Amino acid sequence: MAGQMDPESVSVSGGLRMNFYTTTLCLAYQSLGIVYGDLSISPIYVYKSTFSGGLQLYEEDHEILGVLSMVFWTLTLIPLCKYIIFVLAADDNGEGGTFALYSSLCRHSRMGILNTVDPVHQGISSCRSEISNDTRTSLLIKEFFEKHKSSRIVLLLVVFLGTGMVIGDGILTPTMSVLSAVYGIKVKVPELHEDYIVVIACIILVSLFALQHYGTQRVGFLFAPIMTAWLLSISGVGIYNIFRWNPGVICALSPHYIYNFFKRTGRAGWSSLGGIVLCLTGTEAMFADLGHFSKLSIRVAFTGLVYPCLVLAYMGEAAYLSKHKMDLHSSFYMAIPEVIFWPVFIIATLASVVGSQAIISATFSIVSQCRGLRCFPRVKIKHTSNQIHGQIYIPEVNWILMVLCLAVVIGFRDTDMIGNAYGLAAVTVMFITTCLMFLIISTVWKQNVLVALLFVVIFGSLELLYISACLSKVHKGGWLPLLFALVILSLMSIWNYGTVKKDAFELGNKVSLDRLLVSGPSLGIARVPGICLVYSKVASGLPPMFAHFVTNFPAFHRTLIFVTLQSLMVPKVPVDERFVVNRVGPPELLIFRCIVRYGYKDVRDCYKFETELIEEVAEFMKQEAHSKEMAVRELSLNCMSAAAGNEVSMASSEKRRNHIKGGSAGCQEVSKLKEAREAGVAYMMGNTCVVASDVSPFLKKFAIDTVYGFLRRNCRRPAIALGIPHTSLIEVGILYQV
């Protein structure tokens, strides 16, 4: 009957909707232990760091409430408005972070300089976007980047700098959060020596990094209850302090208190911004960790629990300080009621461990993206969840972070100096995100340039204000994130440069098949049973290392498959669009080319790769044979029609016999492929050694021969990353001077 709905379809629709809500709430719950840990523990050290410098002379109600007003509006403008509303909407097919923004820009314009294939021209469905007309401004911006190569280089270096700051943040966050929490014990045990506090912090850090191999999902379920208890505890303590000590702190939410704060404090107030900015630490993780969760789950968790709890915590602490100004340097723990001090201290210590998890997960994500785009040395990436694609664990990065964290804790010990470094790293990444968002809004979203400028003015001006205050403390620990970022930027730039030069050598020295066929008889090339997979970056022609091998050893397998792995500026490539198979040369040679396309977040299952590759080649043979059979049928119908009109020619008969022969040959090829695989599969790869020429300047020799050579020797070898058995590997060495 019209107007009635099928009850079964309604039930299915309702079930799917319920499943969606359940999944979202589950992810939101997990995100508390992964994404928001760092942001949620900032009340431990914000007021202490803010009043540690010149602001010690201004410890009055107006200054305390002015700091509260700054904290409130900073949390409202940056995490809530900028990230939750705008930045999360700029995701790259579910992926977040600095490289995700860069990837999106590269796909929608020619701003990219990375040596990757343009997926738009490769028919990747996940790269297709709605067609919309460019604005005059977006065209001008795109033309500027296309015309000036230096602008594209600068953009890439800015992205590298942001990446370096995120990784540097991954070193500073655990040290700052754990050390600040452990120092709280001195409130009750003031005679405890500092060495014991450092030892306790180091034990906690080692335990934290030892848990990482269990994966984000398990760690999230383990940490989420701790963070939930922490948020409820600090909000409860905050409400208690507001009503007990000073309910009037609610008035500090007015921006007028910010004006009074700077009017009274002047330069000392500006310098104190280096402590206030610590309330933002961990904000970037909301975007960088997006691949682990979903936009809706992150938004639900922040607006529903994290934001209101943080506001109540800061208000409660300010209310306590307004009546206990002598406790400014240990205000967080002193504001906890005596009855519940030890339970809250234990939760705070556990929460500090959880707080470190956000940036550690973000570091794993961004290193994975860089490796996928070949801007980072090859490392082992373990996918820890079958449901959530982005949940990964990188052993090498995990243990390096742990060693550096322990070094910072033992070397600095002072939370004020670590806080200076911590704040600069966090706010610099946010400002880089703001700059990239200007390009996203104007060229990808194609909005009016005034809208993009308004975004930069509102958020960028606030971030620049914080950066200026943090830079004034470079000599007091702020140099540390700059050093980390510079080292990581240099390593990524050198690795990308060496990789690009190696690929350029292969492309510039490729050999045509005709040349090989012409010289084949003179070389006496023999064909041996089996399949050989030849890996290279050459998508047309023959790679130089194969020609070099055949020249010295004139023999290769009866079935040759040239495999080209392409990294695309897209998170994921659909499985059914990953392989592109073509035939090289005449059919009797049994030579094929297979282009395998990966996104920077795709799982590269090395154990299934060989099987999938050969199956794709077999499927190509079947489709080719099927096409010939269809051509034969069409020709047969034409011949029958022509015979009825007495117009059958000898040429038509000969053409029909050739098509029939071709169709049967295609079926035979499939069986030959199976026999060849049973005979054995060999793998051929080039081992191109890139060195600087004798006339190169010293800096280039140091970068290529020393740094790139060291990274190349100590990172995971390509054969290991691809899961190639050592006994079946043929490596062809080539020396290339740049």
N, C-alpha and C positions, 0 to 999 in steps of 0.2 A: 504494500500500500504506500502511496506517495506520502512523503513527509515523515515516514517512520524509519528509524535506524535499526540496523541489525544489532541485537543485544550482544552477540559475540564480538563484533567489531568494536562496540563501545567498551566492552570488558578488556579487549586487547589494548585499545587506546589508553584506557585508564591505567592498566598495568604498566605500560611503557612510561606514562607520565609519572607514576609512583616510583618506578625504578629510577627515572631521571632525578627526581627529588632526593631519593635515598642516596644515590651515588654522589650527588652534589654535596649533601650534608656530610657524608662520610669523608669526602675529599676536604671539605672545609674543616672538619675536625682534625684530620691529619695535618693540614697546613699550619695549625697552631703550633705543632711541634717541629715543623720544618721551616716555614716561611717567616713566622712572626716571633721566633724566639729572640733574635737579636734586637728587634725593635721593642719588644716587651720588657726587656731587662734594663733598658736605659735609665729608668728612675733610680737605679742604684747609685749612679755616678754623675748625673747631670748637674744637680745643685752643688755637689762637692767640687766638681771641676769648674763650674761657673764662678764660684766664690773663692777660688784658690789663688787668683792673681791680684791685680790692682783693685778688684771689686771688694776686697776685704775691708776697705775704708768706708764702704757704703752699705753697711749691714742694717738698714732700716726698713720699715714696712713698705715704703714706696719702692725701694729697690727690689725687695723680695717679691712683691706683687707685680712689679714690672717684668721680672724674669718669668714669672708664671704666665703673664700675658703673652710674652714672646714665645714661650714654649707652646701655649695653646694655639696661637695663630700659625706658628710654624708647622705643627702637626696637622692643622686644618688645611693649610694651603698646599703643602708638598705631598704628604702621603695620601690624604683624602681627595683633594681636588685634582692635583696633577697626575698622580699615579693611578688611583682607583678609577677616575673618570676618563682621563685622556690616554695616558701611556699604555695601559692595558689594552686599549682599543687598537693600538698600533702593532699588535702581535703579528708574527710571521707564520701564519697557518698553525697557530697554537704554541709557537716558540717565542720566548722573550729574551731580553738581554741586548747588549750593545751590538753584537754581530747579527742578531735578528733584524734590528733596524737597518743595518747596513745592507743585509741581504735583500730586504724589501726595496730599498733605494736602488740597488743594482738591477733588479728585475724590471723596475718601472722607468728606468732611465739608463744612461751610459755613464753613471758616476763611478762605477766600479773599475778597479784596475787589477783585481785578482785574475789570474789565468784560469778562468772557468768558462765552460760552455754556456752560452745564453740559452736557458731552458725555454724561453718563449718561442724560439725558432725550432725547438725540438719536439713540440707538440705535447709537453707535459701538462696534463689536465689540472694538476694542483697549482700550476702557475697562472692559469687563465683567470683573468679578472674582468669585471664589467668594463665595457668600453665607454669612456667618457672623454669629452673634449678637454684638451689642455687649456688652461687659462694663459693669458699673455705672460703673466709672471712665471708660471711653471715652465713655459717654453724658454724664457730668457735664462732661467736658472739651469735648465738642462743644456742649453746651447753653451753656456759659460763653462760648465764642467766638460762637455765634449771638446770644446776648443782648447782648453788649457789643461794639459796633462798634469802640470804641477798641482792644480787644485784637486785632482783625483788622488794624487800621492799624499797631499796634506790630509784629505778626508780619511784615507786608510790609516795614516799615522795617528790621527785623532782616535779612530776606533781601536787601534792597538794600545794607545794610552789608556783609554777607558777599560780595556781588557786587563791591562797591567794593574790598574787601580783596583779592580774587582778582585784579582788574585792577591794583591797586597792586602786588601781588606780581609781576605780569607786567612791571612796570617795574624793580623792585628785584632780581629774580633774575638777569637778564643782567648787570647792573652788578656785583653782588657776585661772581658766579661767574667772570666774565671778568677782572675787576680782581684778584681773589685769585690766579688762576692766573698772570697776567702778572707779578705782583709776585714770583713765585718765581724770576725770573731774577736778582734782586738777591742771591740766595744765592751765585751764581757771579760776578756782576758788580756788586759793592756800590757802585762809583763811578757807576753809571748814574743819570742825573738822573731825577727823578720825572716831568717833563714828557714824556719819551720813553715811559715806561710808560703814561701816560694816552693818548698818541697811538696807541700800539699797540693798547690796549684799544678805543679808538674805531673803529679800522679793522676789528677783529674783529667788533664789534657791527654795523657797517654791512653787513659781508659776511653775517652771520647773518640779518638781516632781509631782505636782498636775495634770499636763498634761499627765503623762505617761499612765494613764488608757485608753486613747483614742486609744492607739496602735501605733505600729511603722509606719504603712502605712499612717495614718492620720497625725501623727506628722511629718513624712518625707515630705509629701506634704506641710505641714505648714512651715517647716524649710528650705526646699530646695530653695525656692526663696530668703530667707535671706542669705543663704550661697553662692548662685550664685552671689547675689549683693555684698557680702563681697569680694569674690575672684576677681571679676571684679574691685572693688574699689581699693584693695591693689595693684593689678597689674597695674592699671592706674596711681595710685600715684607713684608706683615704676618707671614706664617709665618716668613720669614727672621729678622725682628727678634725674634719670640717666642723662637725656639730659640737665637738668638745672644746676646740681652741678658738676658732675664728670663722663663723659662718659667712662673714663679710667677704671672704676671698672670692666669692662668686662674682663680685664687682670687677675683679681683675680681668675678666674675659673681655672687658672693653678695651679697644685699641688705644684709648686715651692714656692708659697706664704705660704703654710703650713710649709714647711721646714724653711723658714725665720722667721715665727711666733714663732716656738719653739726655734729657735736659739737665738732670741732676748729676749724672755720672760722666758724661762726655767721653773722652778717650778711653777711660777705664771701662765704660760700658761697652764700647766697640770691641775692646780687647776680650771682654768676657763672652763675646759671641762664639769664640772657639770652644767654650764649654757648653753653651746652649745648643750648638749644632749637634751635640751628641744625642739629643732626643730624636734625631733623624736616622741614626745608624741602623742599618738593616732595612731601610726603605727600598733600596734598589733590589733587594732580594725578592720583593713582591713581583717584579717584572722578570728578573733573571731566572727565578725558579718556576716560571709559568709552565715550562714543559713538563714539570712534575705533576701539575694539577690542572685546573681549568680557571678561566677568568671569573666565572660566576662563583666558584667555591672560594676563591681568594677574596672577592668583594664581599661575600656573605660573612666570612670570618672577620674581616677587618671592621666593617660597619656595624656588625651585630655584637661583637664582643671586645675586640682589641682596642679600638678607638675610645669607646666610652670608659673602659677600665683604666686606660692610660691617663685620660683627662682627670678622672677622679683621684688617681694616685698622685699626680702632680699637684692638684688642688689641696689634697690632704696634707702633703708634705709642706707646702707653702703655709697652710694654716698653722701647722705645728711650729715652723720656723718663726712666724710672726710673734710668737710668744716665747721662743727659746733660741734667741739669736746666737747664743754661745755654742750651739750644737751644729753650726753651719758646715763644719768640716767632716761630720759623720752623721748628717741629718737623716739619711734614709733609715738606718738601723736605730737611731735614737728615737725616731718617731713611732716605732713599733711598740705597742703596749707591752709592759713587762710580762704579762701572763702568757702571751703567745709569741714571745721573742724567739725562743729556740725552734718551735715548729716552722715559723716563717723563715728563720735563718737557714734551716735545712732545705726548705722549698726554694729559697733564693739561690743556694749553692747548686741545687739540681737544675734550676731554671737557667743559671749561667752556662751550664753545659749544653742545655737545649738551645740557648741563644746562639751558641757557636755553630749549631747545625745549619742554620739558614744560609750563612755565607759559604759554608763548606759545600753544601749541595749546589749553590749558585756557581761556585768555582768549578765543580765537576761539569756542570752544564756548559759553561762558556768555554772550557778547555775542549770539550767534545765538539762544539761548534767550530772552534779554530782548527782542530785536527781535521774535521770533515772538509774544511775549505783549504787545507794544506798550508796553514799558517802556523802550525805548531808541530813539533816533532812527534813521531808516531808513538803512541802510548796504548796500553791495554785498557779497553773500555768494556766493563761487564754490565750487562743489563740485568737489573735485579727484580724487575716486575714484568709479568706477561700482560698485565692489563694496562698499566700506565707506561707508555713508550719511553718517556723522557727520564725515568728513574734509573740512574746509572751509578757506577762506582769505578774510580780510576785508582788502582793501587799505587802507582808511582807518584801521582800528585798527592795522594793522601799522606804518604810517609814523608815526602818532602815538606809538606805543610806542617806536619807534626814536629819535625826537626827544627824548622825555622821558628815555630811558636815557642818551643822550649828555649831556643837561643834568645828570643826577645824577652821572655819572662826572666831568665837568669841574668841577662845583660842589663835590662832596664830596671826592673823591680818597682819603679815609680809609676803609679797609675796616672799621674798628671802628665808625665812625658809621653806615655803610651797614648793617653787621651788626645794630646795635640796631634800626634801622627794619625790616629784613628779618625778624628773629625775631618782632617784634610783629605784623606783617601775617600771617605764616604761622600762628601759634598762635591768633590771633583767629578766623580762618576755621575752624580745627579746633573751637574751642569753640562757634561758631555751629552747626556741623554736629552736635555733640553735643546741643545744645538741641533742634534739629529732630528728631534721632533719638529723643528722649524722646517727642515727639508721634507719630512714626511707629510706635514700638513699642507705645504705648498705644492709639492710635486706628485705625491701619491694620492692624498685625499683631494688634491686640486681645489683647495679652498683659497679664498682671497688672501693675498699676502699680508693684509692688515690683521687678519685673524692669527696668522702665524707669528707676526711681530708682537701682537698682544700677548700671546702665549709666552714668548721669550721675555717680554718686558715684565710681566707679572711674576713669573717663576724664576727666570734667569737673574733678575736684579736682586732678588732675595738670596739666591745661591751665591752670586758674586760678592755680596756683602759678607756672607759667612766665609767665603774663600779668602777674602782680604784679611779677615781677622785671623784665620788659621795660618796664612803665610807669614804673619808677623811673629809666629812662634816656630818658624822653621828651625832655628838654632836650638830650640828646646824640645826636640824630638820630631818636629814636623818634617825633617829631612828623610825620615825612614820610608814613608810611602813613596816619596819622590824617587828614592834610590831603587825600591822594588819595581816601580813602574818603568823606570828607565832601563833596568836590566831586562825585564820581560819584553818591553817594546823592542829593544835591540835584538834579543834572541828571536822573536817572532819575525822581525824584518829580515834578519840574516837568513833564517830558515826559508822564508818565502822567496827571497832573492835567489838563493842557491837552487831551490826547486824549480823556479821559473826558468833559470838559465839551463838547467838540465833538460827540461821539457823542450825548450827552444832548440837545443842541440839535436834532439831526436827528430823534431819536426823539420829542421833545416837540412838534415842529412838522410832523410828517408829515401828509399830506392823504389823505383817503379817495378811492377811485376814483369812488364815486357823485357826490361833489362835482365832480370833474372832468368827468364825463359830463353832469351837469346844466348846468354852465357852458360846456360845449363849444360848443353851437350859438351862444350869444351871443358867444363869442370868435371864431367862424369858423375853428375849428381845421382845418387841412388835413393830409393824410397824403402824405408823399413816399416815393419808392421807396427800398428798402434796409433795413438792420438798424441799430438803435441799441442799444448796450450801455450801460446807465445804472448806474454804480457808486455804491453808498451803503452805509451801515450799517443801513438800515431793512429789517427782515425782514417787515414787513406794512404795507400802505398804500403811499403814494407819498412819496418823499423831498421835503423842502421846496424843494430847489434845482430839481427837475424842475417843480414847480408854478410856481416863480418864472420859469423859462425859458419855459414855455408861456404864462404871462400876458403876457410881453413879446414873445415870438415865437410866435404861435399856429400852430405846425406841428411835427409830429414824424413819424418814420419809420413805415412801414406795419407793420413788425415791431419790437416793443419787448421787450427783455429786461432786466429789473431784476436786477442782479447784486449780491449781498450776500456779502462776504468775512468769514468768521467765524474768529477765532483761538481754538482750544480748548486747555484745560489737559491736553493729551496730546501726547506726542512726535510721533506719526505717525497720520494717518487713512488707512485702506485706500483705494486708488484707486477701487474699486467703490462706496465709501460717501461719496465726496467731494462729489458733486453731488446736490442735491435740487431737482427741477424741478416747478413748479406753474403752472397757468394762472390769469391774473388777468382777471376780467371775462368777458363772453360770448365764444364762440369767434370771432365775426366780427371782433373787435378785434385779434386776434393779439398779445396782450400776455402775457408770461410772467415768472415770477420764478424765479431760480436762486440758491439758497444754496450757496456753495462753502465747504467746511469744511477748514481746515488745522490741523495740529499745529504746535507751536513748532519742530520740526526738519524739517518737510516741505520738499522741494524745490519751489519755485514757478517752474516753467518757463514764462516769459512768452511764449515763441515758440509753444508748443503749446497755450497756454491757450485762445485764441480758437477754434481748431479743435475742441478737446475740448468746449468749452462749446456750440457750435452742434450738434455731433454728439449731445450729451446732450439738447438740446431736440428734435432730430429723432427720437431714440429715444423720447422722451416722447410725441411725436405718434403714432408707430407703435404704441406700447403702448396709447395711448388709443383709436386706431382699431381695434386688435385686440380690445380690451375691448368696444367697441360691436358689432363683428362677432359676437363670442360671444353678446352679448345678443340680437342679431338671430336667430341660430340657435336659441337657446333659445325665443325668442318664436315662431319659425316652427313648432317642434315643438308648442308649446302651442296655436297656432292650428289646426294639423292635427288635433290631438286634439279641440279644441273643434268643428271642422267636422264631424268624424265624429259628434259628438253634436248637430249642428244648433244650436250655440250661438255661432256667429261673430257678433260685433257690429261695428258701424261704428267704435266706439272702438278696438277691437283692431286693425282694419285700418289706421286712421290712425296708431296708435302704431307699428306695424310699418314703415309708410312713413317715419316720422320717424327710426327707428333706422337704416334702410338709407341714408337721406339723410345722417345723421350719420357713418356709417362711411365713405362715399365722400368726405365732406368732409375727414375726417382724412387720407386719402391725398393729397388735393389740397393740404392744408396743407404737407406735406413738400416737395412740388415747389415751392410758393410760397416756402418757406424757402430752398431752393437758389437760386431766381431772385433773391430779395432779397439773398442774400450776393454773388451776381455783380454786383448793382447797386452794392454798396459797403457797408462797415461803418463806422459812426461810433461814437465813444466820448464819453460825457458824464460828467463828474465835477464834484463840488462843490469850490470853493476857499474854504472857510470860514475867515475870518480871526477868530481869537479874541483879543479885547482886554479889558483890565480896565475896568470902569466908572469914571466920574469920582469916585464916592464911595468907591472901594476904598481900603484903606490902602496906604501906600507899599510895604510888603513884597510885597503881592499884585501891585501894578503892576509892580514890578521883576521878579518871577518870571514874570508872563504877558507883559508888553509887551517886556521886555528879553531875558530868558533864553529863554523859550519861542519868542518871535518870532525870535531869532537862530538857535536850533536849527532851527526850521521853514524859515527861508530858506536855510540852508546844508546841510541834509541832502538826501538823494536825494528828488526829488519823487515822489509816488505814481504818476504816469503813467509815469515812467522805470522805477520799480521793477516795474511791471506790463508793461513793454515796449510801451506804447501809442504808435503813431506820432504824431508831433507834428502832422502835416498832417491827421489825422482826429480830433483831440481838440477837444471842446467843453467849456470850463471855465466854470462858473457861479459868480460871486463872491457871497458872502454875508458880512455882518459880524455877529458875535455878541459881545455884551458879557457878561462874567461878573462 
